[in-house]
Amino acid sequence: MAWIEFLQRLKATGMSIQQMQQFAALRYKGDETITQRRVLLEEHAQIVQKQISEWSRNLSALEDKIDHYKQLEGEKRNG
């Protein structure tokens, strides 16, 4: 069950099916592939971190625009 949940997490973070298959094949081969699996996950984690940063910047821009519109609405009501 934990394996399926882990795969779902990888999918949710945008890992491609091909990469998940690669990871599963490495896992199937056993402990000799631990380093390869770690490297694959580290590379994916870097991609996820970049996406989080981009999403954070985009969210900030959206919040700024929302605040701008609220300010304009307030001026319209008071003007």
Jmol script that loads the backbone (N, CA, C; Angstrom):
load data "model"
ATOM      1  N   MET A   1       0.820  -1.201   0.000  1.00  0.00           N
ATOM      2  CA  MET A   1       0.000   0.000   0.000  1.00  0.00           C
ATOM      3  C   MET A   1       0.867   1.270   0.000  1.00  0.00           C
ATOM      4  N   ALA A   2       1.934   1.257   0.781  1.00  0.00           N
ATOM      5  CA  ALA A   2       2.816   2.426   0.847  1.00  0.00           C
ATOM      6  C   ALA A   2       3.441   2.711  -0.512  1.00  0.00           C
ATOM      7  N   TRP A   3       3.745   1.673  -1.273  1.00  0.00           N
ATOM      8  CA  TRP A   3       4.336   1.829  -2.600  1.00  0.00           C
ATOM      9  C   TRP A   3       3.375   2.561  -3.527  1.00  0.00           C
ATOM     10  N   ILE A   4       2.110   2.173  -3.501  1.00  0.00           N
ATOM     11  CA  ILE A   4       1.095   2.811  -4.351  1.00  0.00           C
ATOM     12  C   ILE A   4       0.927   4.279  -3.949  1.00  0.00           C
ATOM     13  N   GLU A   5       0.906   4.532  -2.653  1.00  0.00           N
ATOM     14  CA  GLU A   5       0.779   5.911  -2.178  1.00  0.00           C
ATOM     15  C   GLU A   5       1.972   6.743  -2.630  1.00  0.00           C
ATOM     16  N   PHE A   6       3.159   6.153  -2.599  1.00  0.00           N
ATOM     17  CA  PHE A   6       4.349   6.871  -3.042  1.00  0.00           C
ATOM     18  C   PHE A   6       4.257   7.193  -4.528  1.00  0.00           C
ATOM     19  N   LEU A   7       3.820   6.235  -5.321  1.00  0.00           N
ATOM     20  CA  LEU A   7       3.646   6.481  -6.755  1.00  0.00           C
ATOM     21  C   LEU A   7       2.624   7.586  -7.001  1.00  0.00           C
ATOM     22  N   GLN A   8       1.564   7.596  -6.214  1.00  0.00           N
ATOM     23  CA  GLN A   8       0.556   8.649  -6.353  1.00  0.00           C
ATOM     24  C   GLN A   8       1.150  10.020  -6.033  1.00  0.00           C
ATOM     25  N   ARG A   9       2.033  10.048  -5.040  1.00  0.00           N
ATOM     26  CA  ARG A   9       2.693  11.317  -4.702  1.00  0.00           C
ATOM     27  C   ARG A   9       3.609  11.770  -5.837  1.00  0.00           C
ATOM     28  N   LEU A  10       4.333  10.818  -6.417  1.00  0.00           N
ATOM     29  CA  LEU A  10       5.189  11.172  -7.543  1.00  0.00           C
ATOM     30  C   LEU A  10       4.361  11.726  -8.689  1.00  0.00           C
ATOM     31  N   LYS A  11       3.239  11.088  -8.963  1.00  0.00           N
ATOM     32  CA  LYS A  11       2.349  11.554 -10.037  1.00  0.00           C
ATOM     33  C   LYS A  11       1.814  12.952  -9.710  1.00  0.00           C
ATOM     34  N   ALA A  12       1.420  13.151  -8.463  1.00  0.00           N
ATOM     35  CA  ALA A  12       0.863  14.442  -8.041  1.00  0.00           C
ATOM     36  C   ALA A  12       1.883  15.567  -8.161  1.00  0.00           C
ATOM     37  N   THR A  13       3.165  15.222  -8.070  1.00  0.00           N
ATOM     38  CA  THR A  13       4.204  16.247  -8.198  1.00  0.00           C
ATOM     39  C   THR A  13       4.657  16.422  -9.637  1.00  0.00           C
ATOM     40  N   GLY A  14       4.012  15.720 -10.553  1.00  0.00           N
ATOM     41  CA  GLY A  14       4.286  15.921 -11.961  1.00  0.00           C
ATOM     42  C   GLY A  14       5.323  14.997 -12.564  1.00  0.00           C
ATOM     43  N   MET A  15       5.718  13.970 -11.831  1.00  0.00           N
ATOM     44  CA  MET A  15       6.684  13.035 -12.416  1.00  0.00           C
ATOM     45  C   MET A  15       6.004  12.297 -13.564  1.00  0.00           C
ATOM     46  N   SER A  16       6.727  12.149 -14.648  1.00  0.00           N
ATOM     47  CA  SER A  16       6.163  11.482 -15.821  1.00  0.00           C
ATOM     48  C   SER A  16       6.003   9.980 -15.561  1.00  0.00           C
ATOM     49  N   ILE A  17       5.105   9.377 -16.310  1.00  0.00           N
ATOM     50  CA  ILE A  17       4.901   7.925 -16.225  1.00  0.00           C
ATOM     51  C   ILE A  17       6.207   7.208 -16.547  1.00  0.00           C
ATOM     52  N   GLN A  18       6.931   7.713 -17.534  1.00  0.00           N
ATOM     53  CA  GLN A  18       8.201   7.098 -17.925  1.00  0.00           C
ATOM     54  C   GLN A  18       9.192   7.110 -16.756  1.00  0.00           C
ATOM     55  N   GLN A  19       9.277   8.230 -16.058  1.00  0.00           N
ATOM     56  CA  GLN A  19      10.181   8.315 -14.913  1.00  0.00           C
ATOM     57  C   GLN A  19       9.734   7.394 -13.783  1.00  0.00           C
ATOM     58  N   MET A  20       8.418   7.313 -13.562  1.00  0.00           N
ATOM     59  CA  MET A  20       7.918   6.415 -12.517  1.00  0.00           C
ATOM     60  C   MET A  20       8.216   4.962 -12.880  1.00  0.00           C
ATOM     61  N   GLN A  21       8.091   4.634 -14.153  1.00  0.00           N
ATOM     62  CA  GLN A  21       8.422   3.278 -14.597  1.00  0.00           C
ATOM     63  C   GLN A  21       9.908   3.006 -14.399  1.00  0.00           C
ATOM     64  N   GLN A  22      10.725   4.003 -14.695  1.00  0.00           N
ATOM     65  CA  GLN A  22      12.161   3.857 -14.489  1.00  0.00           C
ATOM     66  C   GLN A  22      12.458   3.619 -13.003  1.00  0.00           C
ATOM     67  N   PHE A  23      11.818   4.403 -12.144  1.00  0.00           N
ATOM     68  CA  PHE A  23      12.014   4.253 -10.713  1.00  0.00           C
ATOM     69  C   PHE A  23      11.569   2.863 -10.257  1.00  0.00           C
ATOM     70  N   ALA A  24      10.408   2.418 -10.739  1.00  0.00           N
ATOM     71  CA  ALA A  24       9.893   1.099 -10.364  1.00  0.00           C
ATOM     72  C   ALA A  24      10.840  -0.011 -10.825  1.00  0.00           C
ATOM     73  N   ALA A  25      11.390   0.131 -12.027  1.00  0.00           N
ATOM     74  CA  ALA A  25      12.322  -0.879 -12.536  1.00  0.00           C
ATOM     75  C   ALA A  25      13.580  -0.923 -11.673  1.00  0.00           C
ATOM     76  N   LEU A  26      14.057   0.232 -11.262  1.00  0.00           N
ATOM     77  CA  LEU A  26      15.221   0.270 -10.385  1.00  0.00           C
ATOM     78  C   LEU A  26      14.906  -0.372  -9.037  1.00  0.00           C
ATOM     79  N   ARG A  27      13.746  -0.067  -8.525  1.00  0.00           N
ATOM     80  CA  ARG A  27      13.319  -0.646  -7.239  1.00  0.00           C
ATOM     81  C   ARG A  27      13.252  -2.161  -7.334  1.00  0.00           C
ATOM     82  N   TYR A  28      12.753  -2.644  -8.436  1.00  0.00           N
ATOM     83  CA  TYR A  28      12.615  -4.079  -8.646  1.00  0.00           C
ATOM     84  C   TYR A  28      13.985  -4.774  -8.649  1.00  0.00           C
ATOM     85  N   LYS A  29      15.003  -4.066  -9.129  1.00  0.00           N
ATOM     86  CA  LYS A  29      16.351  -4.641  -9.189  1.00  0.00           C
ATOM     87  C   LYS A  29      17.007  -4.769  -7.811  1.00  0.00           C
ATOM     88  N   GLY A  30      16.491  -4.045  -6.835  1.00  0.00           N
ATOM     89  CA  GLY A  30      16.989  -4.214  -5.476  1.00  0.00           C
ATOM     90  C   GLY A  30      17.948  -3.139  -5.011  1.00  0.00           C
ATOM     91  N   ASP A  31      18.626  -3.470  -3.907  1.00  0.00           N
ATOM     92  CA  ASP A  31      19.465  -2.498  -3.214  1.00  0.00           C
ATOM     93  C   ASP A  31      20.628  -1.973  -4.046  1.00  0.00           C
ATOM     94  N   GLU A  32      21.038  -2.692  -5.057  1.00  0.00           N
ATOM     95  CA  GLU A  32      22.151  -2.220  -5.887  1.00  0.00           C
ATOM     96  C   GLU A  32      21.813  -0.938  -6.634  1.00  0.00           C
ATOM     97  N   THR A  33      20.531  -0.571  -6.669  1.00  0.00           N
ATOM     98  CA  THR A  33      20.098   0.635  -7.392  1.00  0.00           C
ATOM     99  C   THR A  33      19.713   1.779  -6.454  1.00  0.00           C
ATOM    100  N   ILE A  34      20.046   1.648  -5.183  1.00  0.00           N
ATOM    101  CA  ILE A  34      19.648   2.683  -4.217  1.00  0.00           C
ATOM    102  C   ILE A  34      20.168   4.058  -4.644  1.00  0.00           C
ATOM    103  N   THR A  35      21.421   4.139  -5.028  1.00  0.00           N
ATOM    104  CA  THR A  35      21.996   5.428  -5.423  1.00  0.00           C
ATOM    105  C   THR A  35      21.285   5.993  -6.642  1.00  0.00           C
ATOM    106  N   GLN A  36      20.999   5.154  -7.618  1.00  0.00           N
ATOM    107  CA  GLN A  36      20.301   5.623  -8.821  1.00  0.00           C
ATOM    108  C   GLN A  36      18.903   6.140  -8.463  1.00  0.00           C
ATOM    109  N   ARG A  37      18.229   5.446  -7.556  1.00  0.00           N
ATOM    110  CA  ARG A  37      16.891   5.888  -7.146  1.00  0.00           C
ATOM    111  C   ARG A  37      16.961   7.208  -6.407  1.00  0.00           C
ATOM    112  N   ARG A  38      17.963   7.345  -5.527  1.00  0.00           N
ATOM    113  CA  ARG A  38      18.124   8.603  -4.801  1.00  0.00           C
ATOM    114  C   ARG A  38      18.377   9.747  -5.772  1.00  0.00           C
ATOM    115  N   VAL A  39      19.251   9.543  -6.731  1.00  0.00           N
ATOM    116  CA  VAL A  39      19.566  10.584  -7.712  1.00  0.00           C
ATOM    117  C   VAL A  39      18.319  10.961  -8.505  1.00  0.00           C
ATOM    118  N   LEU A  40      17.557   9.981  -8.934  1.00  0.00           N
ATOM    119  CA  LEU A  40      16.322  10.248  -9.683  1.00  0.00           C
ATOM    120  C   LEU A  40      15.371  11.099  -8.842  1.00  0.00           C
ATOM    121  N   LEU A  41      15.231  10.752  -7.559  1.00  0.00           N
ATOM    122  CA  LEU A  41      14.337  11.517  -6.684  1.00  0.00           C
ATOM    123  C   LEU A  41      14.878  12.916  -6.408  1.00  0.00           C
ATOM    124  N   GLU A  42      16.197  13.033  -6.260  1.00  0.00           N
ATOM    125  CA  GLU A  42      16.780  14.367  -6.050  1.00  0.00           C
ATOM    126  C   GLU A  42      16.546  15.263  -7.256  1.00  0.00           C
ATOM    127  N   GLU A  43      16.712  14.720  -8.435  1.00  0.00           N
ATOM    128  CA  GLU A  43      16.473  15.508  -9.652  1.00  0.00           C
ATOM    129  C   GLU A  43      15.016  15.944  -9.730  1.00  0.00           C
ATOM    130  N   HIS A  44      14.124  15.037  -9.383  1.00  0.00           N
ATOM    131  CA  HIS A  44      12.704  15.389  -9.417  1.00  0.00           C
ATOM    132  C   HIS A  44      12.378  16.421  -8.336  1.00  0.00           C
ATOM    133  N   ALA A  45      12.992  16.275  -7.172  1.00  0.00           N
ATOM    134  CA  ALA A  45      12.762  17.234  -6.083  1.00  0.00           C
ATOM    135  C   ALA A  45      13.195  18.639  -6.498  1.00  0.00           C
ATOM    136  N   GLN A  46      14.285  18.751  -7.254  1.00  0.00           N
ATOM    137  CA  GLN A  46      14.727  20.057  -7.743  1.00  0.00           C
ATOM    138  C   GLN A  46      13.690  20.669  -8.682  1.00  0.00           C
ATOM    139  N   ILE A  47      13.103  19.843  -9.518  1.00  0.00           N
ATOM    140  CA  ILE A  47      12.055  20.315 -10.423  1.00  0.00           C
ATOM    141  C   ILE A  47      10.845  20.793  -9.630  1.00  0.00           C
ATOM    142  N   VAL A  48      10.469  20.015  -8.614  1.00  0.00           N
ATOM    143  CA  VAL A  48       9.322  20.383  -7.775  1.00  0.00           C
ATOM    144  C   VAL A  48       9.606  21.691  -7.046  1.00  0.00           C
ATOM    145  N   GLN A  49      10.835  21.854  -6.511  1.00  0.00           N
ATOM    146  CA  GLN A  49      11.194  23.095  -5.833  1.00  0.00           C
ATOM    147  C   GLN A  49      11.078  24.292  -6.777  1.00  0.00           C
ATOM    148  N   LYS A  50      11.531  24.116  -8.013  1.00  0.00           N
ATOM    149  CA  LYS A  50      11.437  25.196  -9.001  1.00  0.00           C
ATOM    150  C   LYS A  50       9.973  25.545  -9.265  1.00  0.00           C
ATOM    151  N   GLN A  51       9.131  24.514  -9.388  1.00  0.00           N
ATOM    152  CA  GLN A  51       7.708  24.746  -9.621  1.00  0.00           C
ATOM    153  C   GLN A  51       7.073  25.472  -8.447  1.00  0.00           C
ATOM    154  N   ILE A  52       7.456  25.079  -7.235  1.00  0.00           N
ATOM    155  CA  ILE A  52       6.915  25.743  -6.044  1.00  0.00           C
ATOM    156  C   ILE A  52       7.295  27.213  -6.049  1.00  0.00           C
ATOM    157  N   SER A  53       8.545  27.507  -6.394  1.00  0.00           N
ATOM    158  CA  SER A  53       8.995  28.905  -6.455  1.00  0.00           C
ATOM    159  C   SER A  53       8.198  29.687  -7.489  1.00  0.00           C
ATOM    160  N   GLU A  54       7.995  29.083  -8.648  1.00  0.00           N
ATOM    161  CA  GLU A  54       7.215  29.750  -9.698  1.00  0.00           C
ATOM    162  C   GLU A  54       5.774  29.965  -9.254  1.00  0.00           C
ATOM    163  N   TRP A  55       5.184  28.945  -8.638  1.00  0.00           N
ATOM    164  CA  TRP A  55       3.809  29.083  -8.152  1.00  0.00           C
ATOM    165  C   TRP A  55       3.729  30.171  -7.085  1.00  0.00           C
ATOM    166  N   SER A  56       4.731  30.253  -6.232  1.00  0.00           N
ATOM    167  CA  SER A  56       4.741  31.263  -5.181  1.00  0.00           C
ATOM    168  C   SER A  56       4.806  32.666  -5.780  1.00  0.00           C
ATOM    169  N   ARG A  57       5.664  32.845  -6.788  1.00  0.00           N
ATOM    170  CA  ARG A  57       5.742  34.148  -7.463  1.00  0.00           C
ATOM    171  C   ARG A  57       4.426  34.488  -8.156  1.00  0.00           C
ATOM    172  N   ASN A  58       3.831  33.494  -8.796  1.00  0.00           N
ATOM    173  CA  ASN A  58       2.552  33.725  -9.482  1.00  0.00           C
ATOM    174  C   ASN A  58       1.451  34.052  -8.491  1.00  0.00           C
ATOM    175  N   LEU A  59       1.427  33.370  -7.367  1.00  0.00           N
ATOM    176  CA  LEU A  59       0.425  33.649  -6.341  1.00  0.00           C
ATOM    177  C   LEU A  59       0.602  35.063  -5.807  1.00  0.00           C
ATOM    178  N   SER A  60       1.841  35.454  -5.597  1.00  0.00           N
ATOM    179  CA  SER A  60       2.109  36.807  -5.117  1.00  0.00           C
ATOM    180  C   SER A  60       1.598  37.852  -6.110  1.00  0.00           C
ATOM    181  N   ALA A  61       1.822  37.608  -7.392  1.00  0.00           N
ATOM    182  CA  ALA A  61       1.328  38.535  -8.420  1.00  0.00           C
ATOM    183  C   ALA A  61      -0.197  38.603  -8.412  1.00  0.00           C
ATOM    184  N   LEU A  62      -0.840  37.449  -8.260  1.00  0.00           N
ATOM    185  CA  LEU A  62      -2.304  37.430  -8.186  1.00  0.00           C
ATOM    186  C   LEU A  62      -2.805  38.204  -6.973  1.00  0.00           C
ATOM    187  N   GLU A  63      -2.170  37.992  -5.835  1.00  0.00           N
ATOM    188  CA  GLU A  63      -2.581  38.688  -4.616  1.00  0.00           C
ATOM    189  C   GLU A  63      -2.379  40.197  -4.750  1.00  0.00           C
ATOM    190  N   ASP A  64      -1.294  40.600  -5.403  1.00  0.00           N
ATOM    191  CA  ASP A  64      -1.071  42.024  -5.640  1.00  0.00           C
ATOM    192  C   ASP A  64      -2.176  42.610  -6.506  1.00  0.00           C
ATOM    193  N   LYS A  65      -2.568  41.879  -7.547  1.00  0.00           N
ATOM    194  CA  LYS A  65      -3.622  42.366  -8.439  1.00  0.00           C
ATOM    195  C   LYS A  65      -4.962  42.427  -7.701  1.00  0.00           C
ATOM    196  N   ILE A  66      -5.246  41.434  -6.889  1.00  0.00           N
ATOM    197  CA  ILE A  66      -6.482  41.437  -6.085  1.00  0.00           C
ATOM    198  C   ILE A  66      -6.503  42.646  -5.165  1.00  0.00           C
ATOM    199  N   ASP A  67      -5.381  42.915  -4.483  1.00  0.00           N
ATOM    200  CA  ASP A  67      -5.301  44.089  -3.605  1.00  0.00           C
ATOM    201  C   ASP A  67      -5.508  45.374  -4.387  1.00  0.00           C
ATOM    202  N   HIS A  68      -4.937  45.428  -5.590  1.00  0.00           N
ATOM    203  CA  HIS A  68      -5.104  46.607  -6.444  1.00  0.00           C
ATOM    204  C   HIS A  68      -6.582  46.843  -6.769  1.00  0.00           C
ATOM    205  N   TYR A  69      -7.279  45.764  -7.134  1.00  0.00           N
ATOM    206  CA  TYR A  69      -8.699  45.895  -7.461  1.00  0.00           C
ATOM    207  C   TYR A  69      -9.523  46.269  -6.241  1.00  0.00           C
ATOM    208  N   LYS A  70      -9.175  45.751  -5.083  1.00  0.00           N
ATOM    209  CA  LYS A  70      -9.884  46.129  -3.854  1.00  0.00           C
ATOM    210  C   LYS A  70      -9.691  47.604  -3.562  1.00  0.00           C
ATOM    211  N   GLN A  71      -8.476  48.079  -3.803  1.00  0.00           N
ATOM    212  CA  GLN A  71      -8.205  49.500  -3.600  1.00  0.00           C
ATOM    213  C   GLN A  71      -9.031  50.347  -4.562  1.00  0.00           C
ATOM    214  N   LEU A  72      -9.083  49.935  -5.828  1.00  0.00           N
ATOM    215  CA  LEU A  72      -9.887  50.662  -6.803  1.00  0.00           C
ATOM    216  C   LEU A  72     -11.362  50.644  -6.428  1.00  0.00           C
ATOM    217  N   GLU A  73     -11.846  49.520  -5.947  1.00  0.00           N
ATOM    218  CA  GLU A  73     -13.247  49.433  -5.512  1.00  0.00           C
ATOM    219  C   GLU A  73     -13.515  50.385  -4.354  1.00  0.00           C
ATOM    220  N   GLY A  74     -12.569  50.452  -3.422  1.00  0.00           N
ATOM    221  CA  GLY A  74     -12.718  51.364  -2.287  1.00  0.00           C
ATOM    222  C   GLY A  74     -12.743  52.807  -2.716  1.00  0.00           C
ATOM    223  N   GLU A  75     -11.900  53.155  -3.676  1.00  0.00           N
ATOM    224  CA  GLU A  75     -11.871  54.526  -4.199  1.00  0.00           C
ATOM    225  C   GLU A  75     -13.169  54.854  -4.922  1.00  0.00           C
ATOM    226  N   LYS A  76     -13.699  53.883  -5.634  1.00  0.00           N
ATOM    227  CA  LYS A  76     -14.946  54.099  -6.377  1.00  0.00           C
ATOM    228  C   LYS A  76     -16.104  54.341  -5.421  1.00  0.00           C
ATOM    229  N   ARG A  77     -16.134  53.563  -4.326  1.00  0.00           N
ATOM    230  CA  ARG A  77     -17.204  53.734  -3.330  1.00  0.00           C
ATOM    231  C   ARG A  77     -17.102  55.080  -2.630  1.00  0.00           C
ATOM    232  N   ASN A  78     -15.885  55.494  -2.380  1.00  0.00           N
ATOM    233  CA  ASN A  78     -15.661  56.739  -1.637  1.00  0.00           C
ATOM    234  C   ASN A  78     -15.608  57.975  -2.536  1.00  0.00           C
ATOM    235  N   GLY A  79     -15.554  57.737  -3.846  1.00  0.00           N
ATOM    236  CA  GLY A  79     -15.359  58.852  -4.771  1.00  0.00           C
ATOM    237  C   GLY A  79     -16.597  59.299  -5.372  1.00  0.00           C
TER     238      GLY A  79
END
end "model"
wireframe off; spacefill off
backbone 0.3
color backbone group
